[in-house]
Amino acid sequence: MSEHTERLQRLEAELQTQVQTWRWAPVVEAIQALRGVQVTAAVTLIAELGDLTRFENPKQLLSYLGLIPSEHTTGERRRQGSITKTGNSHARRALIEGAWAYRYPAKVSRHLQLRLEKVPKVIQDISWKAQGRLCKRYRRLVARGKQVNQVVVAIAREMAAFVWAIAREVKVTH
């Protein structure tokens, strides 16, 4: 094992230890039920976004993350462009990196199974629904000829909505 890999494992273990005393620990653990969201990404998302229940709907969260398309409108003509990239770049990057996991067919890996065992059934159901939907959407968009990076951003956008849905199911003690 390389020195780099060992250092990374030590940092992740320390992060895991520190998170357990954090009041957002239940949310961090719950969103790890999603494929592509390990401890580092989960901590990054919650540290950057805070209380996800402050967003009334997923669209507000997506807007905050800058994952909505820009728009150019004149008269009757409405054209959508690339994502706005306003908002939190750290959280957006964590989602986009996690979205790459959906290029593979839907399945529950051994690592994901271990994370799923720690969360309630309702969150497991959201996780499986997300995996089925996002894997299928990835394949469909690529088959339609969309550029892979655009597809991954589209997956990250939907993934953020699933993160929001999971966060709404978790009770955080203040």
C-alpha positions in Angstrom: 0.0 0.0 0.0 1.4 3.4 -0.9 2.2 6.2 1.6 -0.5 8.3 0.0 -3.2 5.6 0.4 -2.2 5.1 4.1 -2.4 8.8 4.8 -5.8 9.0 3.2 -7.1 6.1 5.2 -5.8 7.7 8.5 -7.5 11.0 7.6 -10.8 9.3 6.8 -10.6 7.3 10.1 -10.0 10.6 12.0 -12.8 12.3 10.1 -15.1 9.4 11.0 -14.1 9.7 14.7 -14.7 13.5 14.8 -18.1 13.3 13.0 -19.5 11.0 15.7 -19.7 13.9 18.2 -21.1 16.3 15.7 -24.8 17.2 15.9 -25.1 16.5 12.1 -23.7 13.0 12.5 -27.1 11.3 11.8 -27.5 13.2 8.5 -24.0 12.4 7.5 -24.6 8.7 8.2 -27.9 8.8 6.4 -26.7 10.4 3.1 -24.0 7.8 2.9 -26.8 5.4 2.0 -26.5 6.9 -1.5 -24.0 5.3 -3.9 -21.1 7.6 -4.5 -21.3 9.3 -1.2 -18.7 8.1 1.3 -17.8 9.8 4.5 -15.6 12.6 3.0 -18.3 13.6 0.5 -21.1 13.4 3.2 -19.2 15.5 5.6 -18.3 18.0 2.9 -21.9 18.3 1.9 -23.3 18.8 5.4 -20.4 21.1 6.5 -21.0 23.3 3.5 -24.8 23.2 3.3 -25.8 22.9 7.0 -29.4 22.2 7.7 -31.0 20.9 4.5 -34.5 21.2 5.9 -34.2 25.0 5.5 -34.8 24.5 1.8 -38.5 24.1 1.3 -38.0 22.0 -1.9 -35.2 20.4 -3.9 -35.3 23.2 -6.5 -34.2 25.8 -3.8 -31.3 23.5 -2.9 -30.3 23.0 -6.6 -30.4 26.8 -7.1 -28.2 27.3 -4.0 -25.7 24.8 -5.4 -25.6 26.4 -8.8 -26.8 23.2 -10.4 -29.7 24.7 -12.4 -29.3 25.7 -16.0 -28.8 29.4 -16.9 -31.4 30.9 -19.1 -31.4 33.4 -22.0 -34.8 34.7 -22.8 -35.9 37.2 -25.4 -39.5 37.6 -26.3 -40.9 34.2 -27.2 -37.5 32.5 -27.4 -36.2 30.7 -24.3 -32.8 29.1 -24.3 -31.2 27.2 -21.5 -27.4 27.2 -21.2 -24.9 25.6 -18.9 -25.3 25.4 -15.1 -25.1 28.8 -13.3 -22.3 27.7 -10.9 -23.4 30.2 -8.4 -23.5 29.0 -4.8 -21.4 26.5 -3.0 -18.6 25.1 -5.2 -17.4 22.6 -2.6 -20.7 20.9 -2.2 -21.3 21.0 -5.9 -18.0 19.3 -6.6 -18.7 16.6 -4.0 -22.0 15.8 -5.7 -20.5 15.8 -9.2 -17.7 13.4 -8.0 -20.3 11.1 -6.4 -22.4 11.2 -9.5 -19.7 9.3 -11.5 -20.6 6.2 -9.5 -23.9 5.9 -11.4 -22.2 5.1 -14.7 -22.2 1.5 -13.6 -25.4 -0.7 -13.4 -27.5 -0.5 -10.3 -26.3 -2.9 -7.5 -25.5 -2.9 -3.8 -21.8 -3.3 -3.3 -20.3 -4.8 -0.1 -19.3 -1.3 1.1 -22.7 0.2 0.4 -24.4 -2.7 2.1 -22.4 -2.0 5.3 -23.5 1.7 5.2 -27.1 0.7 4.4 -27.3 -1.5 7.5 -26.9 1.6 9.7 -29.9 3.5 8.4 -33.7 3.0 8.7 -35.7 1.2 6.0 -37.2 4.4 4.7 -33.7 5.8 3.8 -32.7 2.4 2.3 -35.8 2.7 0.1 -34.9 6.2 -1.0 -31.3 5.0 -1.7 -32.4 2.1 -3.9 -34.9 4.3 -5.7 -32.1 6.8 -6.4 -29.8 4.2 -7.6 -32.3 2.6 -10.0 -33.4 6.0 -11.4 -29.9 7.6 -11.7 -28.2 4.6 -13.3 -31.0 4.3 -15.9 -30.9 8.1 -16.5 -27.2 8.0 -17.0 -27.4 5.2 -19.6 -30.4 6.9 -21.4 -28.6 10.3 -21.7 -25.4 8.8 -22.9 -27.4 6.7 -25.5 -29.0 9.9 -26.7 -25.5 11.3 -27.5 -25.1 13.7 -24.6 -21.6 14.6 -23.6 -20.5 12.5 -20.5 -19.6 15.5 -18.4 -23.1 17.0 -19.0 -24.7 13.7 -18.1 -22.7 13.6 -14.8 -23.9 17.1 -13.9 -27.5 16.1 -14.7 -27.0 13.0 -12.4 -25.5 15.3 -9.7 -28.5 17.6 -9.9 -30.9 14.7 -9.3 -28.6 13.2 -6.7 -28.9 16.5 -4.7 -32.6 16.1 -4.7 -32.3 12.6 -3.2 -29.8 14.0 -0.6 -32.5 16.6 0.3 -35.1 13.9 0.6 -33.0 11.8 2.9 -32.1 14.7 5.1 -35.8 15.4 5.6 -36.2 11.9 7.0 -33.5 12.3 9.7 -34.2 13.7 13.1 -31.3 15.9 14.3 -31.1 16.8 18.0 -30.2 20.4 18.5 
